[in-house]
Amino acid sequence: MTPKYQRFADSAARLSGQCALMLGWRPDEFWAATPAEVSAIIEAANGPRQASGISRSELTQLLEQDNG
């Protein structure tokens, strides 16, 4: 099993590379940014993610089935 810190390092390296390509950031600029800032930049470039949850009516139907 891969330790968590290795998975984090892989993800951080990938994000750092994306920010370098998209924004021209150097590593120190990437590490100075907050996760919220990086997320906002990626979302602005790719468009917002759509929720993958269920609708209100689907939830109601499930609750009704569960409660009989």
C-alpha positions as CSV (number, residue, x, y, z in Angstrom):
1,M,0.0,0.0,0.0
2,T,1.3,3.5,-0.9
3,P,1.8,5.8,2.1
4,K,-0.4,8.8,2.1
5,Y,2.5,11.3,1.9
6,Q,3.6,9.8,-1.4
7,R,0.1,10.3,-2.9
8,F,0.1,13.9,-1.6
9,A,3.5,14.5,-3.2
10,D,2.3,13.1,-6.5
11,S,-0.8,15.3,-6.5
12,A,1.2,18.4,-5.4
13,A,3.7,17.9,-8.2
14,R,0.9,17.5,-10.7
15,L,-0.9,20.7,-9.5
16,S,2.4,22.6,-9.4
17,G,3.0,21.6,-13.0
18,Q,-0.5,22.7,-14.0
19,C,-0.1,26.1,-12.3
20,A,3.2,26.5,-14.0
21,L,1.7,25.8,-17.4
22,M,-1.5,27.8,-16.9
23,L,-0.2,30.7,-15.0
24,G,3.6,30.7,-15.4
25,W,4.0,30.2,-11.6
26,R,7.3,29.1,-10.2
27,P,7.3,26.6,-7.3
28,D,7.6,29.3,-4.6
29,E,4.5,31.0,-6.0
30,F,2.6,27.7,-6.1
31,W,3.5,26.9,-2.5
32,A,2.6,30.4,-1.3
33,A,-1.0,30.0,-2.7
34,T,-3.7,28.6,-0.6
35,P,-5.6,25.4,-1.7
36,A,-8.7,27.6,-2.1
37,E,-6.8,29.9,-4.5
38,V,-5.5,27.0,-6.6
39,S,-9.0,25.4,-6.7
40,A,-10.5,28.7,-7.8
41,I,-8.0,29.0,-10.6
42,I,-8.5,25.5,-11.8
43,E,-12.3,25.8,-11.6
44,A,-12.2,29.1,-13.6
45,A,-10.1,27.4,-16.3
46,N,-12.2,24.2,-16.5
47,G,-15.6,25.5,-15.5
48,P,-17.4,24.5,-12.3
49,R,-17.9,20.8,-11.5
50,Q,-21.5,19.7,-11.5
51,A,-22.9,18.1,-8.4
52,S,-23.1,14.3,-8.6
53,G,-25.7,14.0,-5.9
54,I,-29.3,13.0,-6.2
55,S,-32.3,15.4,-6.6
56,R,-34.6,16.4,-3.8
57,S,-37.4,14.3,-5.3
58,E,-35.2,11.2,-5.5
59,L,-34.2,11.7,-1.9
60,T,-37.9,11.9,-0.9
61,Q,-38.7,8.7,-2.8
62,L,-35.9,6.9,-1.1
63,L,-37.0,8.1,2.3
64,E,-40.6,7.0,1.6
65,Q,-39.5,3.6,0.5
66,D,-37.3,3.2,3.6
67,N,-40.0,4.2,6.0
68,G,-42.7,2.1,4.3
